[in-house]
Amino acid sequence: MKFANTLLLLGAAASLVAAWSKEDHEIFRLKDEVEATEGKINFYEFLNAPSIYATQDELNKAYRKTSRQIHPDKFTPPSKLKAAGKTPTYYPPKSTYLPQTRKAADERFARLGLVANILRGPERERFRPGLFSVLLGLWIVIAGGAHYLVMRMNYTQQRKFMEGYISDARTAAWGNSNVGAGLNLDILGDNGTPPPSGPAGNRKQRRAAKANGGSGTATPTAEKPQHVAKRKVTSENGKVFMVTSLGDVSLLEEDEDGVTQEYLLDLEEIPRAQWGNTAMVTVPKGLVGWVLGKVGIGGKDGVRDALKDVPEVTIAEGENVGEYLEKKGLKKRNKGPGRR
């Protein structure tokens, strides 16, 4: 199973890698170079565009302005500027990069041209997510990942909470939290003493068993039921528990009628975190079911609801359908040729 899951993950990773073209990898490489030299800025900030929703005219205007500022012909080594008492200016403003050589300035200018071509070309949509993609991403992250994380945390906390109650109740009842796992307390009575054992048989029975090749002790044909002892304990917060010698712990509570109800504390009944129970899955399923119910396609429940008002018809044994309909007045008798 683990090997199959590993192959599935490798196949998914390979499909994702194959989905990117050569141009896509070039864009990724250019993005890494811009972040490595200019700092943590994106393509729009490197071009000094007003926003990620800038129009083509705004992009062209920003490129012309920035290209004049960082053109290699205007390059002056920062050491000469400091010697002349001038402070080097960072272009674009959000950048933290000052080229030290003419070669570095040429490479920077070339990167600016590539970025401008990408943002003004069809690849621009990769860096300007639409409203649908943003909402879809938020839905997956919040309704899927965040909800699953909350469910996982709740499951862990509820399990620890119940384990603490079970352990404390077992310790208070039998002096050991591992009762039922390694102790033979299932043969103890309510007062902690073993119940009296039954007679081993009289002398005549032992002689008969020995004559038949036995050991002298009659072998029981059926195993006697185990004696399960119960003890009631009260926790510090006032909760009352019933603990059996098998290790089962139940919570005792009185209902409105004064009847004591017993609820078994079972760790397996705590709902586990599952992706199918997250809002990312349940909300769309609920909407689909609601829409199908509105248009009259309700599956088995819809058919059952539609047929619940149909009266039940019972036909007596030996009676055919025609006779039953005539008796109920639902079928008109055929007139014979001599009748009018």
C-alpha positions in Angstrom: 0.0 0.0 0.0 2.8 2.4 0.9 4.6 1.5 -2.4 1.5 2.2 -4.4 1.0 5.6 -2.6 4.7 6.4 -3.4 4.2 5.6 -7.1 1.0 7.7 -7.1 2.9 10.7 -5.6 5.7 10.3 -8.1 3.3 10.2 -11.0 1.5 13.3 -9.8 4.8 15.1 -9.4 6.0 14.0 -12.8 2.7 15.2 -14.4 3.1 18.6 -12.7 6.6 19.0 -14.0 5.6 17.9 -17.5 2.8 20.5 -17.5 5.4 23.4 -17.6 6.8 24.4 -21.0 10.4 25.6 -21.7 9.1 29.2 -21.7 7.6 28.6 -18.3 10.9 27.5 -16.9 12.6 30.5 -18.4 10.1 32.8 -16.6 10.8 31.0 -13.3 14.5 31.4 -13.8 14.1 35.1 -14.5 12.0 35.5 -11.4 14.7 33.9 -9.3 17.3 36.2 -10.8 15.3 39.3 -10.1 14.7 38.3 -6.5 18.4 37.4 -6.1 19.6 40.8 -7.3 16.9 43.3 -6.7 15.5 41.9 -3.5 12.1 40.4 -2.7 10.2 42.3 -5.4 8.0 41.0 -8.2 8.0 41.9 -11.9 5.6 44.8 -11.5 7.7 46.4 -8.7 10.9 45.9 -10.8 9.3 47.7 -13.7 8.0 50.3 -11.3 4.4 49.8 -12.5 1.6 51.5 -10.5 -0.1 48.1 -9.7 -0.6 44.6 -10.9 -3.7 45.7 -12.7 -1.8 48.3 -14.8 -2.9 48.8 -18.4 -0.7 48.4 -21.4 -0.2 52.1 -21.6 0.8 52.3 -18.0 3.2 49.4 -18.4 4.8 51.1 -21.5 5.2 54.3 -19.6 6.7 52.6 -16.6 9.2 50.7 -18.8 10.3 53.8 -20.6 10.9 55.7 -17.4 12.8 52.9 -15.6 14.8 52.0 -18.7 16.1 55.6 -18.8 17.0 55.5 -15.1 19.0 52.2 -15.2 20.4 52.5 -18.8 24.0 51.3 -18.9 25.1 54.5 -20.6 24.2 56.4 -17.4 26.1 53.9 -15.2 28.5 55.4 -12.7 30.3 53.2 -10.2 29.0 53.8 -6.7 32.6 54.4 -5.4 33.0 57.5 -7.7 29.6 58.8 -6.5 30.6 58.5 -2.9 34.0 60.2 -3.6 32.1 63.1 -5.3 29.8 63.4 -2.2 26.7 62.1 -4.0 24.4 59.5 -2.7 23.6 56.6 -5.1 19.9 56.4 -6.0 18.2 53.1 -6.1 16.2 52.4 -9.3 13.5 51.2 -9.1 12.6 52.7 -5.7 11.7 49.3 -4.1 15.0 47.7 -5.2 18.0 47.2 -3.0 20.5 46.6 -5.7 23.3 48.9 -6.9 25.4 47.4 -9.8 29.1 47.8 -9.2 30.3 47.2 -12.7 29.2 48.1 -16.2 28.7 44.4 -17.0 26.3 44.1 -14.1 24.4 47.2 -15.3 24.1 45.6 -18.8 22.7 42.4 -17.3 20.2 44.4 -15.2 19.0 46.3 -18.2 18.6 43.1 -20.2 16.5 41.6 -17.4 14.3 44.7 -17.4 13.6 44.2 -21.1 12.6 40.6 -20.6 10.3 41.4 -17.7 8.6 44.2 -19.8 8.1 41.8 -22.7 6.5 39.2 -20.3 4.1 41.6 -18.7 3.1 43.1 -22.0 2.6 39.7 -23.6 0.2 36.8 -23.3 2.2 35.5 -20.3 1.0 38.4 -18.2 -2.0 36.5 -16.8 0.4 34.2 -14.9 1.4 37.1 -12.7 -2.0 38.7 -12.4 -4.4 36.2 -10.9 -8.1 36.7 -11.6 -10.9 36.9 -9.1 -12.0 33.3 -9.7 -8.6 31.9 -9.1 -8.1 34.0 -6.0 -11.4 32.9 -4.5 -10.8 29.3 -5.5 -7.4 29.4 -3.8 -8.8 30.9 -0.6 -11.6 28.4 -0.6 -9.1 25.5 -0.8 -6.8 26.9 1.8 -9.5 28.0 4.3 -12.4 25.5 3.8 -10.0 22.7 3.0 -6.7 22.9 4.7 -7.6 25.2 7.7 -10.8 23.3 8.4 -9.0 19.9 8.3 -6.3 21.3 10.7 -9.0 22.4 13.1 -10.7 19.0 12.9 -7.4 17.3 13.6 -6.7 19.5 16.6 -10.2 18.9 18.0 -9.8 15.1 17.6 -6.5 15.1 19.4 -7.8 17.2 22.2 -11.0 15.2 22.6 -9.0 11.9 22.6 -6.6 13.2 25.3 -9.5 14.5 27.4 -11.3 11.2 27.3 -8.1 9.2 27.9 -7.6 11.3 31.0 -11.1 10.6 32.3 -10.7 6.9 31.6 -7.3 6.6 33.3 -8.4 8.6 36.4 -11.6 6.5 36.7 -9.7 3.2 36.5 -7.1 4.3 39.0 -9.8 5.5 41.4 -11.7 2.2 41.1 -9.0 -0.4 40.9 -5.8 1.4 41.8 -4.3 0.8 38.3 -5.1 2.6 35.0 -4.2 -0.5 33.0 -7.0 -2.6 34.5 -8.4 -5.0 31.9 -5.1 -5.0 30.0 -2.7 -6.9 32.3 -4.6 -7.5 35.6 -7.0 -10.5 36.3 -9.6 -8.3 38.0 -12.4 -9.8 36.0 -12.7 -12.5 38.7 -13.1 -10.0 41.6 -16.3 -9.3 43.3 -17.7 -5.9 44.3 -15.7 -5.9 47.5 -12.4 -6.9 45.8 -12.5 -10.5 47.0 -12.6 -13.5 44.7 -16.0 -15.2 44.4 -16.3 -18.7 45.9 -15.4 -21.5 43.5 -17.7 -24.4 42.7 -17.3 -27.9 44.1 -14.7 -30.1 42.3 -17.0 -33.1 42.3 -17.5 -36.0 44.9 -15.3 -39.0 45.3 -17.5 -41.3 43.2 -17.3 -38.9 40.2 -13.5 -38.6 40.6 -13.2 -42.4 40.6 -15.3 -42.7 37.5 -13.3 -40.1 35.7 -10.1 -41.8 36.6 -11.4 -45.2 35.4 -12.2 -43.6 32.1 -8.6 -42.5 31.6 -9.0 -39.0 33.0 -6.9 -37.2 35.6 -9.5 -37.6 38.3 -11.0 -34.2 37.8 -14.1 -33.8 35.7 -13.6 -31.6 32.7 -16.4 -29.0 32.3 -18.3 -29.2 29.1 -18.9 -25.5 28.8 -16.9 -22.5 30.1 -18.6 -20.6 33.0 -19.3 -17.0 32.3 -16.8 -14.6 33.8 -17.8 -12.6 36.8 -17.5 -8.9 35.9 -17.3 -6.6 38.9 -18.4 -2.9 38.8 -17.4 0.0 40.9 -18.8 3.5 41.0 -16.4 6.4 41.4 -16.8 10.2 41.5 -14.3 12.5 39.9 -13.1 15.9 41.4 -15.5 17.8 39.2 -18.5 15.8 40.4 -18.8 13.4 37.4 -19.9 9.9 38.3 -18.4 6.9 36.4 -19.0 3.2 36.5 -15.9 1.2 36.0 -15.9 -2.5 35.3 -13.2 -5.0 36.1 -12.7 -5.4 32.3 -11.6 -1.8 32.1 -14.8 -0.3 30.6 -15.6 3.1 31.9 -19.1 4.7 31.5 -20.4 8.1 32.4 -23.6 8.1 34.6 -26.0 11.0 34.2 -29.6 11.5 35.2 -32.1 12.6 32.6 -35.1 14.9 33.2 -37.2 12.0 34.5 -34.6 11.1 37.1 -33.5 7.9 35.3 -29.8 7.2 35.3 -28.4 6.8 31.9 -25.1 5.1 31.2 -22.8 6.3 28.4 -19.8 4.2 27.5 -16.6 6.2 27.0 -15.2 4.7 23.7 -12.2 6.3 22.1 -13.2 4.9 18.7 -16.4 6.9 18.7 -14.6 10.2 18.5 -14.9 11.4 14.9 -11.6 11.4 13.1 -10.5 14.2 10.8 -11.3 13.4 7.2 -11.0 15.5 4.1 -14.5 14.4 3.1 -16.0 16.1 6.2 -14.4 19.5 5.5 -16.4 22.4 4.2 -14.5 22.2 0.9 -16.4 19.0 0.2 -19.6 19.1 2.3 -20.7 22.6 1.1 -20.6 21.8 -2.6 -22.3 18.4 -2.0 -25.0 20.2 0.0 -25.6 22.7 -2.7 -25.8 20.0 -5.4 -28.4 18.1 -3.3 -30.4 21.3 -2.7 -30.5 22.1 -6.4 -31.5 18.5 -7.3 -34.2 18.6 -4.7 -35.5 21.9 -6.2 -35.8 20.5 -9.7 -37.4 17.3 -8.5 -34.5 14.9 -8.7 -34.1 13.8 -5.1 -32.8 10.3 -5.6 -34.3 7.5 -3.5 -35.6 9.9 -0.9 -37.4 11.9 -3.5 -39.1 8.8 -5.0 -40.0 7.6 -1.5 -41.6 10.9 -0.6 -43.5 10.9 -3.9 -44.9 7.5 -3.3 -45.7 7.8 0.4 -49.3 9.2 -0.3 -50.2 6.3 -2.7 -52.8 4.0 -1.0 -51.9 0.4 -0.4 -53.9 -2.1 -2.4 -54.5 -5.6 -1.0 -56.1 -8.3 -3.2 -57.6 -11.3 -1.6 -56.3 -14.8 -2.4 -58.1 -16.2 -5.5 -59.4 -12.8 -6.6 -58.1 -11.4 -9.9 -57.5 -7.8 -10.6 -60.6 -7.4 -12.8 -62.9 -8.6 -10.0 -61.2 -6.3 -7.5 -61.6 -3.2 -9.8 -65.3 -4.1 -10.4 -65.9 -4.4 -6.6 -64.3 -1.0 -6.0 -66.3 0.5 -8.9 -63.2 1.3 -10.9 -64.1 -0.9 -13.9 -67.3 -0.8 -15.8 -68.9 -4.1 -16.6 -69.3 -5.0 -20.3 -72.9 -5.2 -21.3 -74.0 -8.4 -22.9 -75.7 -8.5 -26.4 -79.2 -9.0 -24.9 -79.1 -6.2 -22.5 -79.9 -2.5 -23.1 
